[in-house]
Each structure stands twice: as structure tokens, then as C-alpha cells.
């Protein structure tokens, strides 16, 4: 009985402790003040989340503009919170407390937890960084990109190459595993035997094996507007992975109101990222026009446009060019985002116009992008894929 009472008391005490950390200093009277490590955790949370009155106002405690103070705060949150929570707190600090300028200090690079959001922030500041901070930023960017490549590359190559191998059709499949049973049954429905309740296949439809030459042209066009920062990072990594496959001819283009072809940098995604310029206006039509000129084999091409579709150029021409691509046989993919954050704000009118052409616009998470590319390479209808896997919110 005593053991049960002790366990219950311990559970109540732990709940009280957690509620105090959630509610902040205003709960001291009811929950008691924190001590020891809890006090340091509370101070780190208070610096970021204790409001000075209205909800969402800038914090009264704050971090100020002192680089040493910020460095200590970054060290504390890395000590007391798991890395996933640290990344959220860093992102909130950039957004709420205006800490972006402090990233121009080289010592800040050693204190932060690298992640995709941080890379996007660093890239937006790269042109105003002093050289020493720029070199430190490259180290941070390279560590994040390297981790993404290790996580994404093998699966991407495997799925995409498998799709390329299975995109060719043959009536003489070499192995049972190469038979496309769905298409075989459809082709032989006239040979259905009611008494046996079975289809006797007269013709087999299977997957052929293509030559090892270039099988598909892939063009990635990436919107550089500030809201697309995470998508730019992931798209650059995927571009490098696809560019390393000999069976693909991959081009990577970034755009705002101008268009920059970064294909020659594809072997190093860090160089691709430092060739981008986040922010500014958007001329999707100009980018689509440039990419249309790269698609010399329309029937064997996949065009991936990654943009929130807010068009600063000529909307009617942009839609017309996409219609021309699809009519020529290009598989067009429009992604509102390539990130883990879901669909951003986007131009719903332009999305509807593209959907009317059979080109749905949707967000895609990085882990699903290889499967999306496989579907595109095999020529499968992307509307069904988007409804099942994409984020159309």
C-alpha cells in the first residue's frame, strides 16, 4: 500500500513539475518555483516564450542583441532539450526575436543545431555575411546536406532506377517476376473461361529491360522566393542524386524574376545552394519558357516545377506553356512544396488552372519524392497519386 502511495505521489509531483515548466512563472504560486536544472530550463524557455502581455508579442525577457548571451542560450537548450526540440526553438527564435543578424557572427555557427530551416536562413544571409562567417556557414550547410544525402540517396536511386527498368513493356517477359499481371489480365479478358472462372492468357505483358543509355530527361525548376527555403534545400539534394544517375539527364534551374541554370554545379549540392538567391519577385512564365527549351525529347521527359505559384510574370503564357508541354508528351509535376511542412500558402487560381490541364499541384514530403518520380517516369496519372499521397490542403 505504501509503495502505491509513494508512486502516486511521485507521479503527481512530476506532473506538477511539467505543468510549471509549461505555464511559466505565473504558476509559481500553485506549483512552486523550479530549482536546479529545471531553473536553467525555465530560464531558456522564458527567454523565448514568456510574453510581455498580448499573445504573440515579442518576449519581455528576450535574448537582447548580445552574441555571448545568445551563445549561452543556444548551449543551454542543446544541453537540456532533445535535438528535435532544439530545432523548433531555434526556428522560433529566428522568427520571433530577430536573431538572424546574429548568425553573421562566426561563433554563432558553432553553437547552433544544424537543420534545414537554419540552412535556409543562412542562404538568405549569405550575401551580407563577412567572409569568416560565410566559411563557417558553408561548414554548417555541408553537414546538413551530407546528412540528407546519406538518408535519401540510396532509396532514391533504387526506386527511380527500378521505375526506369519497368517503364519498358514487352510481350516476352523473361521471368515470372517480370510479368505485369494487371495488364496481362486486361489484355486477355476475351479468353475468360466461365466454367473454370479463370483467364487463359494468350499474350503476356511484362516489363522489359532498357539499355543503359540515357532513358529520361529530368528538369527541376525551383522557385527561390523566401517561403520556399526548405524546398530549395531538399530539391538541391535530390537534384544532385538524380544527376549522379547515368540513365538520367538532369538539369536544375532556379528562378525569381530571372533564371539561373545551375546544372553544371549538380555534382555538389552545397555549390548549388550557394548559387541560389532566396527572396525577391517571381516570374514563373520565364522559368517555364527556359525549361521548355531544355526538353528536346518531350515523350521521354519529366519536368518538375517547385513553386507556390504566385506569378509575377504573365500568367496566361505560363499556363499555355504547361499545356504545350503536356500535349507534347512531357510528364509535368507541380509541387507547392518539397518539405515536411505541408502545403504552404499558394495561388489557388493558378493551381486550379493547371489542374484543369491534368496537372495537379500539391505538396510532397522528401521521403515520398522518390516514389513520385517513379510514378512520373512510368507515366502514371499523377492526380490519383496526389490524392493518395500528396498534400492538397
VEXVEXGU-603514 format. One record per residue (C-alpha): residue in three letters; x, y, z. Coordinates in steps of 0.05 Angstrom, whole numbers, plus 5000, padded with zeros to 4 digits. Last residue first. Layout:
NODE rest east north   up
NODE  ALA    X     Y    Z
...
//
This chain:
NODE rest east north   up
NODE  UNK 4907  5430 4033
NODE  UNK 4929  5389 3972
NODE  UNK 4981  5348 4010
NODE  UNK 5003  5289 3967
NODE  UNK 4999  5214 3979
NODE  UNK 4931  5188 3957
NODE  UNK 4901  5247 3922
NODE  UNK 4968  5265 3892
NODE  UNK 4979  5195 3864
NODE  UNK 4909  5195 3833
NODE  UNK 4922  5262 3800
NODE  UNK 4991  5239 3779
NODE  UNK 4967  5192 3725
NODE  UNK 5023  5140 3715
NODE  UNK 5074  5154 3662
NODE  UNK 5126  5106 3689
NODE  UNK 5175  5162 3699
NODE  UNK 5123  5204 3735
NODE  UNK 5104  5147 3782
NODE  UNK 5178  5134 3798
NODE  UNK 5189  5208 3810
NODE  UNK 5132  5208 3860
NODE  UNK 5161  5147 3894
NODE  UNK 5228  5182 3901
NODE  UNK 5192  5245 3928
NODE  UNK 5155  5208 3984
NODE  UNK 5210  5214 4037
NODE  UNK 5221  5287 4019
NODE  UNK 5148  5305 4033
NODE  UNK 5105  5327 3975
NODE  UNK 5059  5387 3968
NODE  UNK 5007  5390 3913
NODE  UNK 4991  5420 3845
NODE  UNK 4952  5374 3798
NODE  UNK 4970  5374 3723
NODE  UNK 4911  5346 3684
NODE  UNK 4903  5411 3645
NODE  UNK 4845  5432 3690
NODE  UNK 4892  5420 3749
NODE  UNK 4938  5473 3720
NODE  UNK 4883  5525 3720
NODE  UNK 4862  5504 3791
NODE  UNK 4933  5514 3816
NODE  UNK 4936  5582 3783
NODE  UNK 4873  5603 3818
NODE  UNK 4895  5573 3884
NODE  UNK 4957  5615 3888
NODE  UNK 4995  5585 3946
NODE  UNK 5001  5589 4022
NODE  UNK 5044  5530 4042
NODE  UNK 5027  5456 4032
NODE  UNK 5057  5411 4085
NODE  UNK 5118  5426 4129
NODE  UNK 5159  5364 4116
NODE  UNK 5188  5393 4052
NODE  UNK 5182  5394 3977
NODE  UNK 5130  5449 3969
NODE  UNK 5076  5471 3921
NODE  UNK 5099  5416 3874
NODE  UNK 5079  5416 3801
NODE  UNK 5097  5353 3761
NODE  UNK 5094  5354 3685
NODE  UNK 5104  5289 3645
NODE  UNK 5123  5315 3577
NODE  UNK 5083  5284 3519
NODE  UNK 5078  5342 3471
NODE  UNK 5008  5359 3495
NODE  UNK 5035  5361 3567
NODE  UNK 5088  5411 3547
NODE  UNK 5041  5455 3506
NODE  UNK 4992  5458 3564
NODE  UNK 5049  5479 3611
NODE  UNK 5067  5534 3561
NODE  UNK 4995  5558 3559
NODE  UNK 4990  5562 3634
NODE  UNK 5054  5605 3638
NODE  UNK 5031  5648 3579
NODE  UNK 4965  5663 3614
NODE  UNK 5000  5681 3680
NODE  UNK 5048  5732 3650
NODE  UNK 5100  5746 3704
NODE  UNK 5092  5759 3778
NODE  UNK 5062  5691 3790
NODE  UNK 5047  5664 3859
NODE  UNK 5050  5591 3841
NODE  UNK 5078  5567 3908
NODE  UNK 5134  5536 3867
NODE  UNK 5171  5471 3852
NODE  UNK 5163  5456 3778
NODE  UNK 5185  5385 3759
NODE  UNK 5190  5370 3684
NODE  UNK 5196  5296 3665
NODE  UNK 5220  5279 3595
NODE  UNK 5218  5218 3549
NODE  UNK 5159  5240 3506
NODE  UNK 5186  5311 3505
NODE  UNK 5255  5294 3478
NODE  UNK 5287  5364 3468
NODE  UNK 5262  5389 3536
NODE  UNK 5314  5442 3550
NODE  UNK 5277  5496 3512
NODE  UNK 5215  5485 3554
NODE  UNK 5259  5498 3614
NODE  UNK 5272  5569 3592
NODE  UNK 5198  5582 3578
NODE  UNK 5179  5552 3645
NODE  UNK 5228  5598 3681
NODE  UNK 5202  5660 3644
NODE  UNK 5130  5640 3660
NODE  UNK 5146  5630 3733
NODE  UNK 5169  5702 3742
NODE  UNK 5176  5712 3817
NODE  UNK 5200  5770 3859
NODE  UNK 5255  5773 3911
NODE  UNK 5277  5724 3965
NODE  UNK 5329  5668 3966
NODE  UNK 5387  5677 3919
NODE  UNK 5414  5609 3897
NODE  UNK 5485  5594 3876
NODE  UNK 5504  5578 3948
NODE  UNK 5452  5523 3946
NODE  UNK 5480  5493 3882
NODE  UNK 5551  5496 3909
NODE  UNK 5526  5457 3970
NODE  UNK 5492  5408 3923
NODE  UNK 5559  5388 3893
NODE  UNK 5557  5346 3830
NODE  UNK 5498  5389 3806
NODE  UNK 5542  5450 3797
NODE  UNK 5540  5448 3720
NODE  UNK 5464  5444 3723
NODE  UNK 5458  5510 3759
NODE  UNK 5417  5546 3705
NODE  UNK 5396  5614 3731
NODE  UNK 5330  5647 3712
NODE  UNK 5310  5719 3728
NODE  UNK 5248  5746 3765
NODE  UNK 5259  5691 3816
NODE  UNK 5288  5627 3787
NODE  UNK 5329  5565 3799
NODE  UNK 5344  5513 3745
NODE  UNK 5369  5442 3753
NODE  UNK 5381  5396 3694
NODE  UNK 5384  5320 3697
NODE  UNK 5399  5272 3640
NODE  UNK 5380  5206 3672
NODE  UNK 5406  5135 3660
NODE  UNK 5475  5156 3684
NODE  UNK 5449  5171 3754
NODE  UNK 5491  5223 3791
NODE  UNK 5446  5280 3769
NODE  UNK 5387  5246 3804
NODE  UNK 5426  5249 3870
NODE  UNK 5449  5321 3858
NODE  UNK 5378  5343 3840
NODE  UNK 5352  5308 3902
NODE  UNK 5399  5348 3946
NODE  UNK 5382  5413 3910
NODE  UNK 5308  5399 3915
NODE  UNK 5314  5387 3991
NODE  UNK 5348  5454 4003
NODE  UNK 5304  5494 3955
NODE  UNK 5242  5464 3987
NODE  UNK 5265  5486 4056
NODE  UNK 5273  5558 4031
NODE  UNK 5208  5563 3991
NODE  UNK 5177  5619 4032
NODE  UNK 5235  5665 4013
NODE  UNK 5223  5661 3938
NODE  UNK 5274  5619 3901
NODE  UNK 5225  5579 3858
NODE  UNK 5258  5515 3835
NODE  UNK 5256  5485 3765
NODE  UNK 5278  5412 3761
NODE  UNK 5287  5383 3691
NODE  UNK 5292  5308 3682
NODE  UNK 5309  5277 3615
NODE  UNK 5296  5202 3613
NODE  UNK 5328  5139 3586
NODE  UNK 5401  5158 3579
NODE  UNK 5439  5095 3559
NODE  UNK 5439  5030 3600
NODE  UNK 5392  4996 3552
NODE  UNK 5321  4981 3576
NODE  UNK 5299  4917 3606
NODE  UNK 5227  4897 3592
NODE  UNK 5169  4893 3640
NODE  UNK 5114  4845 3622
NODE  UNK 5052  4833 3581
NODE  UNK 5037  4760 3565
NODE  UNK 4992  4742 3507
NODE  UNK 4947  4681 3503
NODE  UNK 4930  4685 3576
NODE  UNK 4876  4636 3598
NODE  UNK 4831  4675 3645
NODE  UNK 4796  4638 3702
NODE  UNK 4728  4620 3729
NODE  UNK 4737  4549 3703
NODE  UNK 4666  4544 3676
NODE  UNK 4668  4618 3657
NODE  UNK 4732  4612 3615
NODE  UNK 4758  4682 3602
NODE  UNK 4798  4688 3537
NODE  UNK 4767  4755 3518
NODE  UNK 4796  4782 3583
NODE  UNK 4866  4771 3556
NODE  UNK 4894  4842 3550
NODE  UNK 4864  4862 3617
NODE  UNK 4894  4801 3651
NODE  UNK 4963  4815 3623
NODE  UNK 4958  4889 3642
NODE  UNK 4944  4872 3715
NODE  UNK 4993  4814 3716
NODE  UNK 5054  4854 3693
NODE  UNK 5101  4796 3685
NODE  UNK 5174  4809 3702
NODE  UNK 5174  4765 3765
NODE  UNK 5153  4706 3721
NODE  UNK 5218  4716 3683
NODE  UNK 5240  4734 3613
NODE  UNK 5179  4775 3595
NODE  UNK 5161  4765 3521
NODE  UNK 5105  4813 3504
NODE  UNK 5149  4871 3526
NODE  UNK 5140  4938 3561
NODE  UNK 5192  4989 3582
NODE  UNK 5177  5030 3645
NODE  UNK 5199  4973 3690
NODE  UNK 5274  4988 3684
NODE  UNK 5263  5063 3692
NODE  UNK 5218  5052 3752
NODE  UNK 5270  5008 3785
NODE  UNK 5323  5061 3771
NODE  UNK 5279  5113 3806
NODE  UNK 5265  5069 3867
NODE  UNK 5337  5047 3877
NODE  UNK 5369  5114 3864
NODE  UNK 5321  5149 3911
NODE  UNK 5329  5098 3966
NODE  UNK 5405  5102 3964
NODE  UNK 5407  5178 3962
NODE  UNK 5357  5199 4016
NODE  UNK 5389  5189 4085
NODE  UNK 5462  5196 4066
NODE  UNK 5445  5255 4021
NODE  UNK 5406  5289 4077
NODE  UNK 5464  5281 4126
NODE  UNK 5513  5309 4076
NODE  UNK 5467  5368 4062
NODE  UNK 5462  5385 4136
NODE  UNK 5538  5380 4147
NODE  UNK 5552  5419 4083
NODE  UNK 5506  5475 4105
NODE  UNK 5540  5482 4173
NODE  UNK 5610  5481 4142
NODE  UNK 5589  5531 4089
NODE  UNK 5562  5576 4144
NODE  UNK 5630  5576 4178
NODE  UNK 5662  5600 4113
NODE  UNK 5609  5654 4105
NODE  UNK 5621  5676 4177
NODE  UNK 5695  5688 4163
NODE  UNK 5679  5722 4096
NODE  UNK 5631  5773 4127
NODE  UNK 5559  5755 4113
NODE  UNK 5515  5802 4072
NODE  UNK 5509  5757 4010
NODE  UNK 5499  5694 4052
NODE  UNK 5440  5720 4092
NODE  UNK 5383  5683 4054
NODE  UNK 5428  5622 4050
NODE  UNK 5439  5622 4125
NODE  UNK 5364  5625 4138
NODE  UNK 5350  5567 4091
NODE  UNK 5406  5526 4123
NODE  UNK 5376  5540 4192
NODE  UNK 5309  5514 4169
NODE  UNK 5342  5450 4142
NODE  UNK 5378  5434 4207
NODE  UNK 5443  5448 4243
NODE  UNK 5439  5457 4319
NODE  UNK 5470  5525 4334
NODE  UNK 5531  5539 4378
NODE  UNK 5589  5532 4329
NODE  UNK 5555  5576 4277
NODE  UNK 5545  5631 4328
NODE  UNK 5619  5640 4335
NODE  UNK 5624  5665 4263
NODE  UNK 5577  5725 4278
NODE  UNK 5532  5737 4218
NODE  UNK 5484  5690 4252
NODE  UNK 5469  5747 4299
NODE  UNK 5431  5781 4243
NODE  UNK 5380  5725 4241
NODE  UNK 5364  5732 4315
NODE  UNK 5301  5773 4303
NODE  UNK 5265  5751 4366
NODE  UNK 5202  5718 4339
NODE  UNK 5222  5684 4274
NODE  UNK 5294  5668 4287
NODE  UNK 5278  5648 4359
NODE  UNK 5221  5604 4336
NODE  UNK 5267  5567 4288
NODE  UNK 5318  5558 4343
NODE  UNK 5264  5532 4390
NODE  UNK 5239  5482 4337
NODE  UNK 5309  5458 4323
NODE  UNK 5324  5449 4397
NODE  UNK 5260  5408 4405
NODE  UNK 5284  5357 4353
NODE  UNK 5354  5358 4383
NODE  UNK 5329  5337 4452
NODE  UNK 5327  5390 4506
NODE  UNK 5371  5408 4566
NODE  UNK 5441  5414 4538
NODE  UNK 5424  5438 4469
NODE  UNK 5377  5490 4500
NODE  UNK 5432  5513 4546
NODE  UNK 5485  5520 4492
NODE  UNK 5439  5562 4449
NODE  UNK 5424  5606 4509
NODE  UNK 5499  5614 4524
NODE  UNK 5511  5634 4451
NODE  UNK 5453  5683 4454
NODE  UNK 5483  5716 4515
NODE  UNK 5552  5719 4482
NODE  UNK 5521  5750 4419
NODE  UNK 5485  5804 4458
NODE  UNK 5427  5833 4419
NODE  UNK 5374  5820 4471
NODE  UNK 5355  5750 4488
NODE  UNK 5284  5764 4509
NODE  UNK 5254  5771 4578
NODE  UNK 5195  5813 4554
NODE  UNK 5183  5769 4494
NODE  UNK 5156  5799 4429
NODE  UNK 5081  5797 4426
NODE  UNK 5046  5733 4404
NODE  UNK 4993  5736 4458
NODE  UNK 4988  5805 4486
NODE  UNK 5026  5819 4551
NODE  UNK 5101  5815 4556
NODE  UNK 5105  5744 4531
NODE  UNK 5148  5690 4563
NODE  UNK 5166  5644 4504
NODE  UNK 5238  5656 4483
NODE  UNK 5276  5680 4544
NODE  UNK 5226  5643 4588
NODE  UNK 5242  5576 4556
NODE  UNK 5316  5584 4569
NODE  UNK 5303  5609 4640
NODE  UNK 5256  5551 4654
NODE  UNK 5309  5501 4630
NODE  UNK 5360  5534 4675
NODE  UNK 5312  5532 4734
NODE  UNK 5295  5459 4719
NODE  UNK 5369  5442 4723
NODE  UNK 5370  5462 4796
NODE  UNK 5304  5491 4822
NODE  UNK 5236  5509 4795
NODE  UNK 5186  5552 4834
NODE  UNK 5124  5523 4866
NODE  UNK 5064  5494 4830
NODE  UNK 5006  5538 4851
NODE  UNK 5042  5602 4870
NODE  UNK 5096  5592 4818
NODE  UNK 5045  5585 4761
NODE  UNK 5056  5656 4735
NODE  UNK 5130  5640 4728
NODE  UNK 5120  5593 4668
NODE  UNK 5060  5552 4646
NODE  UNK 5096  5495 4611
NODE  UNK 5153  5488 4660
NODE  UNK 5104  5491 4719
NODE  UNK 5060  5439 4685
NODE  UNK 5119  5392 4680
NODE  UNK 5137  5399 4754
NODE  UNK 5064  5389 4775
NODE  UNK 5060  5326 4732
NODE  UNK 5125  5300 4763
NODE  UNK 5098  5314 4834
NODE  UNK 5033  5278 4819
NODE  UNK 5071  5217 4793
NODE  UNK 5116  5216 4854
NODE  UNK 5056  5220 4900
NODE  UNK 5022  5162 4863
NODE  UNK 5085  5120 4867
NODE  UNK 5093  5134 4942
NODE  UNK 5020  5116 4954
NODE  UNK 5028  5051 4915
NODE  UNK 5091  5034 4954
NODE  UNK 5056  5048 5019
NODE  UNK 5000  5000 5000
//
